[in-house]
Amino acid sequence: MPNIQSAKKRALQSEKRRKVNLARKSSVKTAIKKVVAAMKAQEDAALTKELLRDAEAKLSRAKGKQILHAQTASRTVSRLAKKVAAYVKAQGSK
């Protein structure tokens, strides 16, 4: 444990940031899982698009806060959007 006051404060701040970052990262993963689950459950295309928008917003926020690398967030959004677009197209042809 640190002895210097500034080091003590830094340790407390680091722990607080770690918890916030962990919560944000978990939220992003949950949003992605919801989109995939909606497609597997054959949900309505409009609902799936709405879930995609939510996931995209969370990924963008995580990218802005440097929780995720910018290219990782972009790649994830791109792959997810591609899957949703194919799903919507398949739903429309039914």
C-alpha positions in Angstrom: 0.0 0.0 0.0 1.3 3.5 -0.8 2.5 5.8 2.0 2.5 9.1 0.1 -0.8 10.9 0.1 -0.8 11.5 -3.7 0.0 7.9 -4.3 -2.9 6.8 -2.1 -5.3 9.1 -4.0 -4.0 7.8 -7.3 -4.6 4.2 -6.1 -8.2 5.0 -5.1 -8.8 6.8 -8.4 -7.4 3.9 -10.4 -9.6 1.4 -8.7 -12.7 3.6 -9.3 -11.8 4.0 -13.0 -11.2 0.2 -13.3 -14.7 -0.5 -12.0 -16.3 2.1 -14.3 -14.3 0.7 -17.3 -15.3 -2.8 -16.4 -19.0 -1.9 -16.2 -18.8 -0.1 -19.6 -17.0 -3.1 -21.3 -19.6 -5.5 -19.8 -22.4 -3.3 -21.1 -20.9 -3.3 -24.6 -20.6 -7.1 -24.6 -24.2 -7.5 -23.4 -25.5 -5.2 -26.2 -23.7 -7.3 -28.8 -25.1 -10.5 -27.3 -28.6 -9.0 -27.4 -28.3 -8.4 -31.2 -27.0 -11.9 -31.9 -29.7 -13.4 -29.7 -32.5 -11.5 -31.5 -31.3 -12.8 -34.8 -31.1 -16.4 -33.5 -34.6 -16.1 -32.0 -36.0 -14.9 -35.3 -37.1 -11.6 -33.8 -38.7 -8.7 -35.8 -36.2 -7.0 -38.2 -37.1 -3.5 -36.7 -36.3 -4.7 -33.2 -33.0 -6.2 -34.4 -32.1 -2.9 -36.1 -32.9 -1.0 -32.9 -30.7 -3.3 -30.8 -27.9 -2.8 -33.4 -28.2 1.0 -33.0 -27.9 0.6 -29.2 -24.8 -1.7 -29.6 -23.3 0.7 -32.1 -23.7 3.7 -29.7 -22.2 1.8 -26.8 -19.2 0.7 -28.9 -18.7 4.2 -30.1 -18.8 5.5 -26.5 -16.3 2.8 -25.4 -14.1 3.8 -28.3 -14.2 7.5 -27.2 -13.3 6.6 -23.6 -10.4 4.5 -24.8 -11.9 1.3 -23.3 -11.7 -0.3 -26.6 -9.2 0.3 -29.4 -10.8 2.4 -32.2 -10.2 -0.2 -34.9 -11.6 -3.0 -32.6 -14.8 -1.0 -32.1 -15.1 -0.2 -35.8 -14.5 -3.8 -36.9 -17.1 -5.1 -34.4 -19.7 -2.6 -35.6 -19.0 -3.5 -39.2 -19.3 -7.2 -38.7 -22.4 -6.8 -36.6 -24.1 -4.5 -39.2 -23.2 -6.9 -42.0 -24.9 -9.8 -40.1 -28.0 -7.7 -39.3 -28.3 -6.5 -43.0 -28.2 -10.1 -44.2 -30.7 -11.1 -41.5 -33.1 -8.2 -42.5 -32.8 -9.1 -46.2 -33.6 -12.8 -45.4 -36.6 -11.7 -43.3 -37.9 -9.5 -46.1 -37.7 -12.4 -48.6 -39.9 -14.7 -46.3 
